[in-house]
Amino acid sequence: MSIDEKLLRKRERSAALMMWMAKRSSYNKSLLDKACRWAVNRATTLPPEEDFLRDPLIDNDQGFDPDELDRYQRGETG
């Protein structure tokens, strides 16, 4: 067996294990389910500096005030 085949088999086993863990974590009944949920969350969560969906306006709490939002939704300007 070549190195490429070993690497491929390792990736296949890893993918199968992750799928099993994701399925198991959706049950959330036993301690094993909760441990799988913790591991899947930890493996898939991005650090804040690498998360492209983060919005600095939201993070810094620089959003609209309720009156400004209401005027915007009604189409008023100024």
Biopython code that builds the backbone (N, CA, C, O; Angstrom):
import numpy as np
from Bio.PDB.StructureBuilder import StructureBuilder

atoms = [
    (1, "MET", "N", (0.847, -1.163, 0.000)),
    (1, "MET", "CA", (0.000, 0.000, 0.000)),
    (1, "MET", "C", (0.902, 1.239, 0.000)),
    (1, "MET", "O", (1.821, 1.344, 0.812)),
    (2, "SER", "N", (0.636, 2.156, -0.898)),
    (2, "SER", "CA", (1.465, 3.346, -1.003)),
    (2, "SER", "C", (1.047, 4.379, 0.049)),
    (2, "SER", "O", (0.039, 4.222, 0.737)),
    (3, "ILE", "N", (1.841, 5.419, 0.149)),
    (3, "ILE", "CA", (1.570, 6.473, 1.120)),
    (3, "ILE", "C", (0.265, 7.199, 0.767)),
    (3, "ILE", "O", (-0.502, 7.573, 1.654)),
    (4, "ASP", "N", (0.023, 7.395, -0.532)),
    (4, "ASP", "CA", (-1.210, 8.065, -0.952)),
    (4, "ASP", "C", (-2.442, 7.256, -0.564)),
    (4, "ASP", "O", (-3.445, 7.824, -0.131)),
    (5, "GLU", "N", (-2.377, 5.931, -0.716)),
    (5, "GLU", "CA", (-3.513, 5.092, -0.342)),
    (5, "GLU", "C", (-3.738, 5.117, 1.163)),
    (5, "GLU", "O", (-4.882, 5.117, 1.616)),
    (6, "LYS", "N", (-2.668, 5.139, 1.937)),
    (6, "LYS", "CA", (-2.797, 5.214, 3.390)),
    (6, "LYS", "C", (-3.426, 6.536, 3.807)),
    (6, "LYS", "O", (-4.289, 6.577, 4.684)),
    (7, "LEU", "N", (-2.986, 7.614, 3.168)),
    (7, "LEU", "CA", (-3.546, 8.925, 3.477)),
    (7, "LEU", "C", (-5.025, 8.983, 3.103)),
    (7, "LEU", "O", (-5.831, 9.542, 3.847)),
    (8, "LEU", "N", (-5.380, 8.415, 1.967)),
    (8, "LEU", "CA", (-6.768, 8.384, 1.531)),
    (8, "LEU", "C", (-7.633, 7.584, 2.506)),
    (8, "LEU", "O", (-8.729, 8.017, 2.865)),
    (9, "ARG", "N", (-7.144, 6.425, 2.932)),
    (9, "ARG", "CA", (-7.908, 5.605, 3.883)),
    (9, "ARG", "C", (-8.065, 6.319, 5.216)),
    (9, "ARG", "O", (-9.111, 6.228, 5.859)),
    (10, "LYS", "N", (-7.013, 7.035, 5.629)),
    (10, "LYS", "CA", (-7.083, 7.781, 6.886)),
    (10, "LYS", "C", (-8.133, 8.888, 6.783)),
    (10, "LYS", "O", (-8.896, 9.104, 7.725)),
    (11, "ARG", "N", (-8.180, 9.586, 5.659)),
    (11, "ARG", "CA", (-9.173, 10.643, 5.465)),
    (11, "ARG", "C", (-10.584, 10.065, 5.401)),
    (11, "ARG", "O", (-11.524, 10.667, 5.920)),
    (12, "GLU", "N", (-10.740, 8.904, 4.770)),
    (12, "GLU", "CA", (-12.055, 8.262, 4.706)),
    (12, "GLU", "C", (-12.538, 7.878, 6.097)),
    (12, "GLU", "O", (-13.700, 8.101, 6.436)),
    (13, "ARG", "N", (-11.653, 7.303, 6.902)),
    (13, "ARG", "CA", (-12.027, 6.932, 8.269)),
    (13, "ARG", "C", (-12.359, 8.165, 9.098)),
    (13, "ARG", "O", (-13.290, 8.149, 9.903)),
    (14, "SER", "N", (-11.595, 9.231, 8.898)),
    (14, "SER", "CA", (-11.840, 10.469, 9.630)),
    (14, "SER", "C", (-13.192, 11.061, 9.250)),
    (14, "SER", "O", (-13.934, 11.517, 10.120)),
    (15, "ALA", "N", (-13.519, 11.061, 7.965)),
    (15, "ALA", "CA", (-14.804, 11.589, 7.509)),
    (15, "ALA", "C", (-15.952, 10.740, 8.040)),
    (15, "ALA", "O", (-16.983, 11.276, 8.448)),
    (16, "ALA", "N", (-15.783, 9.427, 8.038)),
    (16, "ALA", "CA", (-16.832, 8.537, 8.553)),
    (16, "ALA", "C", (-17.036, 8.771, 10.052)),
    (16, "ALA", "O", (-18.171, 8.781, 10.530)),
    (17, "LEU", "N", (-15.952, 8.955, 10.784)),
    (17, "LEU", "CA", (-16.048, 9.216, 12.219)),
    (17, "LEU", "C", (-16.744, 10.552, 12.486)),
    (17, "LEU", "O", (-17.568, 10.646, 13.395)),
    (18, "MET", "N", (-16.425, 11.574, 11.712)),
    (18, "MET", "CA", (-17.073, 12.879, 11.898)),
    (18, "MET", "C", (-18.570, 12.798, 11.583)),
    (18, "MET", "O", (-19.379, 13.418, 12.273)),
    (19, "MET", "N", (-18.936, 12.048, 10.563)),
    (19, "MET", "CA", (-20.354, 11.888, 10.241)),
    (19, "MET", "C", (-21.076, 11.153, 11.377)),
    (19, "MET", "O", (-22.192, 11.521, 11.746)),
    (20, "TRP", "N", (-20.446, 10.131, 11.921)),
    (20, "TRP", "CA", (-21.036, 9.397, 13.037)),
    (20, "TRP", "C", (-21.196, 10.317, 14.247)),
    (20, "TRP", "O", (-22.227, 10.298, 14.919)),
    (21, "MET", "N", (-20.163, 11.122, 14.519)),
    (21, "MET", "CA", (-20.217, 12.029, 15.666)),
    (21, "MET", "C", (-21.301, 13.094, 15.478)),
    (21, "MET", "O", (-22.001, 13.442, 16.429)),
    (22, "ALA", "N", (-21.440, 13.613, 14.251)),
    (22, "ALA", "CA", (-22.469, 14.619, 13.986)),
    (22, "ALA", "C", (-23.857, 14.022, 14.161)),
    (22, "ALA", "O", (-24.745, 14.660, 14.726)),
    (23, "LYS", "N", (-24.044, 12.801, 13.679)),
    (23, "LYS", "CA", (-25.341, 12.133, 13.837)),
    (23, "LYS", "C", (-25.617, 11.875, 15.315)),
    (23, "LYS", "O", (-26.728, 12.094, 15.796)),
    (24, "ARG", "N", (-24.611, 11.414, 16.017)),
    (24, "ARG", "CA", (-24.769, 11.081, 17.434)),
    (24, "ARG", "C", (-25.040, 12.337, 18.266)),
    (24, "ARG", "O", (-25.823, 12.300, 19.216)),
    (25, "SER", "N", (-24.393, 13.445, 17.904)),
    (25, "SER", "CA", (-24.568, 14.667, 18.693)),
    (25, "SER", "C", (-25.959, 15.268, 18.522)),
    (25, "SER", "O", (-26.399, 16.057, 19.359)),
    (26, "SER", "N", (-26.655, 14.902, 17.445)),
    (26, "SER", "CA", (-27.996, 15.450, 17.250)),
    (26, "SER", "C", (-29.002, 14.836, 18.218)),
    (26, "SER", "O", (-30.055, 15.429, 18.455)),
    (27, "TYR", "N", (-28.712, 13.673, 18.781)),
    (27, "TYR", "CA", (-29.635, 13.048, 19.730)),
    (27, "TYR", "C", (-29.658, 13.797, 21.061)),
    (27, "TYR", "O", (-30.727, 14.078, 21.602)),
    (28, "ASN", "N", (-28.472, 14.118, 21.587)),
    (28, "ASN", "CA", (-28.298, 14.904, 22.817)),
    (28, "ASN", "C", (-29.056, 14.312, 24.002)),
    (28, "ASN", "O", (-29.695, 15.043, 24.759)),
    (29, "LYS", "N", (-28.988, 13.000, 24.162)),
    (29, "LYS", "CA", (-29.665, 12.347, 25.284)),
    (29, "LYS", "C", (-28.671, 11.815, 26.310)),
    (29, "LYS", "O", (-28.824, 12.063, 27.506)),
    (30, "SER", "N", (-27.667, 11.095, 25.858)),
    (30, "SER", "CA", (-26.726, 10.490, 26.792)),
    (30, "SER", "C", (-25.473, 11.355, 26.933)),
    (30, "SER", "O", (-25.307, 12.359, 26.240)),
    (31, "LEU", "N", (-24.621, 10.948, 27.825)),
    (31, "LEU", "CA", (-23.364, 11.664, 28.028)),
    (31, "LEU", "C", (-22.477, 11.566, 26.787)),
    (31, "LEU", "O", (-21.767, 12.517, 26.463)),
    (32, "LEU", "N", (-22.509, 10.428, 26.089)),
    (32, "LEU", "CA", (-21.732, 10.287, 24.859)),
    (32, "LEU", "C", (-22.237, 11.250, 23.783)),
    (32, "LEU", "O", (-21.440, 11.833, 23.049)),
    (33, "ASP", "N", (-23.554, 11.416, 23.689)),
    (33, "ASP", "CA", (-24.122, 12.364, 22.725)),
    (33, "ASP", "C", (-23.641, 13.780, 23.014)),
    (33, "ASP", "O", (-23.285, 14.524, 22.100)),
    (34, "LYS", "N", (-23.633, 14.145, 24.290)),
    (34, "LYS", "CA", (-23.193, 15.488, 24.670)),
    (34, "LYS", "C", (-21.703, 15.670, 24.426)),
    (34, "LYS", "O", (-21.266, 16.758, 24.051)),
    (35, "ALA", "N", (-20.916, 14.618, 24.636)),
    (35, "ALA", "CA", (-19.483, 14.701, 24.352)),
    (35, "ALA", "C", (-19.233, 14.840, 22.846)),
    (35, "ALA", "O", (-18.347, 15.582, 22.423)),
    (36, "CYS", "N", (-20.013, 14.128, 22.052)),
    (36, "CYS", "CA", (-19.893, 14.256, 20.595)),
    (36, "CYS", "C", (-20.284, 15.658, 20.153)),
    (36, "CYS", "O", (-19.633, 16.235, 19.282)),
    (37, "ARG", "N", (-21.337, 16.213, 20.742)),
    (37, "ARG", "CA", (-21.757, 17.578, 20.398)),
    (37, "ARG", "C", (-20.663, 18.577, 20.736)),
    (37, "ARG", "O", (-20.389, 19.487, 19.953)),
    (38, "TRP", "N", (-20.029, 18.416, 21.906)),
    (38, "TRP", "CA", (-18.943, 19.307, 22.307)),
    (38, "TRP", "C", (-17.789, 19.209, 21.321)),
    (38, "TRP", "O", (-17.230, 20.231, 20.924)),
    (39, "ALA", "N", (-17.417, 17.978, 20.913)),
    (39, "ALA", "CA", (-16.293, 17.789, 19.990)),
    (39, "ALA", "C", (-16.598, 18.361, 18.602)),
    (39, "ALA", "O", (-15.729, 18.972, 17.979)),
    (40, "VAL", "N", (-17.814, 18.169, 18.122)),
    (40, "VAL", "CA", (-18.181, 18.696, 16.805)),
    (40, "VAL", "C", (-18.196, 20.222, 16.842)),
    (40, "VAL", "O", (-17.703, 20.865, 15.915)),
    (41, "ASN", "N", (-18.751, 20.806, 17.895)),
    (41, "ASN", "CA", (-18.759, 22.271, 18.014)),
    (41, "ASN", "C", (-17.347, 22.829, 18.079)),
    (41, "ASN", "O", (-17.048, 23.850, 17.460)),
    (42, "ARG", "N", (-16.495, 22.173, 18.814)),
    (42, "ARG", "CA", (-15.113, 22.640, 18.947)),
    (42, "ARG", "C", (-14.357, 22.527, 17.623)),
    (42, "ARG", "O", (-13.540, 23.388, 17.297)),
    (43, "ALA", "N", (-14.632, 21.465, 16.862)),
    (43, "ALA", "CA", (-13.925, 21.253, 15.596)),
    (43, "ALA", "C", (-14.419, 22.177, 14.491)),
    (43, "ALA", "O", (-13.662, 22.491, 13.572)),
    (44, "THR", "N", (-15.665, 22.617, 14.560)),
    (44, "THR", "CA", (-16.224, 23.404, 13.462)),
    (44, "THR", "C", (-16.311, 24.899, 13.742)),
    (44, "THR", "O", (-16.618, 25.666, 12.829)),
    (45, "THR", "N", (-16.053, 25.336, 14.962)),
    (45, "THR", "CA", (-16.139, 26.749, 15.295)),
    (45, "THR", "C", (-14.869, 27.468, 14.863)),
    (45, "THR", "O", (-13.758, 27.033, 15.166)),
    (46, "LEU", "N", (-15.051, 28.573, 14.152)),
    (46, "LEU", "CA", (-13.919, 29.374, 13.700)),
    (46, "LEU", "C", (-13.561, 30.419, 14.744)),
    (46, "LEU", "O", (-14.432, 30.898, 15.471)),
    (47, "PRO", "N", (-12.283, 30.776, 14.823)),
    (47, "PRO", "CA", (-11.931, 31.899, 15.692)),
    (47, "PRO", "C", (-12.541, 33.192, 15.145)),
    (47, "PRO", "O", (-12.724, 33.309, 13.933)),
    (48, "PRO", "N", (-12.856, 34.148, 15.991)),
    (48, "PRO", "CA", (-13.536, 35.370, 15.526)),
    (48, "PRO", "C", (-12.773, 36.118, 14.434)),
    (48, "PRO", "O", (-13.397, 36.710, 13.553)),
    (49, "GLU", "N", (-11.462, 36.106, 14.468)),
    (49, "GLU", "CA", (-10.699, 36.840, 13.454)),
    (49, "GLU", "C", (-10.739, 36.168, 12.085)),
    (49, "GLU", "O", (-10.422, 36.814, 11.086)),
    (50, "GLU", "N", (-11.116, 34.901, 12.006)),
    (50, "GLU", "CA", (-11.209, 34.200, 10.725)),
    (50, "GLU", "C", (-12.654, 34.048, 10.235)),
    (50, "GLU", "O", (-12.883, 33.512, 9.150)),
    (51, "ASP", "N", (-13.617, 34.509, 11.014)),
    (51, "ASP", "CA", (-15.018, 34.374, 10.655)),
    (51, "ASP", "C", (-15.419, 35.531, 9.744)),
    (51, "ASP", "O", (-15.522, 36.671, 10.196)),
    (52, "PHE", "N", (-15.644, 35.239, 8.464)),
    (52, "PHE", "CA", (-15.948, 36.295, 7.502)),
    (52, "PHE", "C", (-17.378, 36.810, 7.629)),
    (52, "PHE", "O", (-17.712, 37.829, 7.025)),
    (53, "LEU", "N", (-18.223, 36.141, 8.389)),
    (53, "LEU", "CA", (-19.599, 36.583, 8.561)),
    (53, "LEU", "C", (-19.775, 37.579, 9.714)),
    (53, "LEU", "O", (-20.868, 38.112, 9.909)),
    (54, "ARG", "N", (-18.712, 37.828, 10.474)),
    (54, "ARG", "CA", (-18.804, 38.768, 11.584)),
    (54, "ARG", "C", (-18.981, 40.178, 11.042)),
    (54, "ARG", "O", (-18.381, 40.537, 10.029)),
    (55, "ASP", "N", (-19.788, 40.962, 11.701)),
    (55, "ASP", "CA", (-20.041, 42.333, 11.287)),
    (55, "ASP", "C", (-19.526, 43.269, 12.379)),
    (55, "ASP", "O", (-20.004, 43.212, 13.512)),
    (56, "PRO", "N", (-18.560, 44.129, 12.055)),
    (56, "PRO", "CA", (-18.017, 45.013, 13.088)),
    (56, "PRO", "C", (-19.055, 45.980, 13.665)),
    (56, "PRO", "O", (-18.948, 46.365, 14.829)),
    (57, "LEU", "N", (-20.050, 46.376, 12.879)),
    (57, "LEU", "CA", (-21.078, 47.267, 13.416)),
    (57, "LEU", "C", (-21.873, 46.577, 14.522)),
    (57, "LEU", "O", (-22.212, 47.194, 15.532)),
    (58, "ILE", "N", (-22.166, 45.301, 14.324)),
    (58, "ILE", "CA", (-22.905, 44.545, 15.337)),
    (58, "ILE", "C", (-22.025, 44.272, 16.550)),
    (58, "ILE", "O", (-22.465, 44.416, 17.691)),
    (59, "ASP", "N", (-20.771, 43.875, 16.299)),
    (59, "ASP", "CA", (-19.867, 43.559, 17.404)),
    (59, "ASP", "C", (-19.598, 44.773, 18.283)),
    (59, "ASP", "O", (-19.461, 44.633, 19.498)),
    (60, "ASN", "N", (-19.519, 45.968, 17.687)),
    (60, "ASN", "CA", (-19.237, 47.187, 18.444)),
    (60, "ASN", "C", (-20.508, 47.881, 18.911)),
    (60, "ASN", "O", (-20.450, 48.973, 19.476)),
    (61, "ASP", "N", (-21.649, 47.255, 18.678)),
    (61, "ASP", "CA", (-22.953, 47.783, 19.086)),
    (61, "ASP", "C", (-23.200, 49.169, 18.493)),
    (61, "ASP", "O", (-23.643, 50.087, 19.182)),
    (62, "GLN", "N", (-22.903, 49.297, 17.195)),
    (62, "GLN", "CA", (-23.120, 50.557, 16.490)),
    (62, "GLN", "C", (-24.250, 50.387, 15.485)),
    (62, "GLN", "O", (-24.087, 50.719, 14.311)),
    (63, "GLY", "N", (-25.370, 49.883, 15.922)),
    (63, "GLY", "CA", (-26.490, 49.638, 15.024)),
    (63, "GLY", "C", (-27.427, 50.835, 14.967)),
    (63, "GLY", "O", (-27.082, 51.933, 15.402)),
    (64, "PHE", "N", (-28.601, 50.608, 14.431)),
    (64, "PHE", "CA", (-29.625, 51.642, 14.352)),
    (64, "PHE", "C", (-30.339, 51.770, 15.688)),
    (64, "PHE", "O", (-30.497, 50.783, 16.406)),
    (65, "ASP", "N", (-30.768, 52.966, 16.022)),
    (65, "ASP", "CA", (-31.671, 53.090, 17.153)),
    (65, "ASP", "C", (-33.083, 52.786, 16.632)),
    (65, "ASP", "O", (-33.299, 52.850, 15.422)),
    (66, "PRO", "N", (-34.040, 52.461, 17.489)),
    (66, "PRO", "CA", (-35.368, 52.031, 17.015)),
    (66, "PRO", "C", (-36.069, 53.067, 16.133)),
    (66, "PRO", "O", (-36.715, 52.701, 15.151)),
    (67, "ASP", "N", (-35.949, 54.357, 16.472)),
    (67, "ASP", "CA", (-36.603, 55.389, 15.661)),
    (67, "ASP", "C", (-35.981, 55.483, 14.279)),
    (67, "ASP", "O", (-36.686, 55.614, 13.279)),
    (68, "GLU", "N", (-34.664, 55.416, 14.228)),
    (68, "GLU", "CA", (-33.970, 55.482, 12.945)),
    (68, "GLU", "C", (-34.327, 54.283, 12.076)),
    (68, "GLU", "O", (-34.519, 54.435, 10.869)),
    (69, "LEU", "N", (-34.419, 53.106, 12.661)),
    (69, "LEU", "CA", (-34.790, 51.908, 11.934)),
    (69, "LEU", "C", (-36.228, 52.011, 11.411)),
    (69, "LEU", "O", (-36.510, 51.618, 10.279)),
    (70, "ASP", "N", (-37.106, 52.526, 12.218)),
    (70, "ASP", "CA", (-38.496, 52.693, 11.793)),
    (70, "ASP", "C", (-38.596, 53.656, 10.614)),
    (70, "ASP", "O", (-39.316, 53.382, 9.653)),
    (71, "ARG", "N", (-37.884, 54.779, 10.675)),
    (71, "ARG", "CA", (-37.887, 55.737, 9.562)),
    (71, "ARG", "C", (-37.320, 55.099, 8.297)),
    (71, "ARG", "O", (-37.837, 55.326, 7.203)),
    (72, "TYR", "N", (-36.268, 54.307, 8.439)),
    (72, "TYR", "CA", (-35.661, 53.646, 7.290)),
    (72, "TYR", "C", (-36.642, 52.655, 6.649)),
    (72, "TYR", "O", (-36.745, 52.587, 5.424)),
    (73, "GLN", "N", (-37.355, 51.894, 7.474)),
    (73, "GLN", "CA", (-38.295, 50.908, 6.964)),
    (73, "GLN", "C", (-39.502, 51.555, 6.279)),
    (73, "GLN", "O", (-40.082, 50.966, 5.366)),
    (74, "ARG", "N", (-39.882, 52.754, 6.709)),
    (74, "ARG", "CA", (-40.980, 53.469, 6.078)),
    (74, "ARG", "C", (-40.525, 54.221, 4.831)),
    (74, "ARG", "O", (-41.357, 54.740, 4.086)),
    (75, "GLY", "N", (-39.217, 54.287, 4.596)),
    (75, "GLY", "CA", (-38.693, 54.942, 3.407)),
    (75, "GLY", "C", (-38.466, 56.421, 3.566)),
    (75, "GLY", "O", (-38.242, 57.121, 2.577)),
    (76, "GLU", "N", (-38.517, 56.917, 4.786)),
    (76, "GLU", "CA", (-38.268, 58.329, 5.022)),
    (76, "GLU", "C", (-36.767, 58.598, 5.030)),
    (76, "GLU", "O", (-35.981, 57.776, 5.500)),
    (77, "THR", "N", (-36.386, 59.739, 4.512)),
    (77, "THR", "CA", (-34.965, 60.114, 4.527)),
    (77, "THR", "C", (-34.831, 61.411, 5.300)),
    (77, "THR", "O", (-35.772, 62.196, 5.406)),
    (78, "GLY", "N", (-33.650, 61.613, 5.830)),
    (78, "GLY", "CA", (-33.370, 62.897, 6.475)),
    (78, "GLY", "C", (-33.599, 62.878, 7.880)),
    (78, "GLY", "O", (-33.404, 63.891, 8.551)),
]
sb = StructureBuilder()
sb.init_structure("model")
sb.init_model(0)
sb.init_chain("A")
sb.init_seg("    ")
for serial, (resi, resn, name, xyz) in enumerate(atoms, 1):
    if name == "N":
        sb.init_residue(resn, " ", resi, " ")
    sb.init_atom(name, np.array(xyz, "f"), 0.0, 1.0, " ", f" {name:<3s}", serial, name[0])
structure = sb.get_structure()
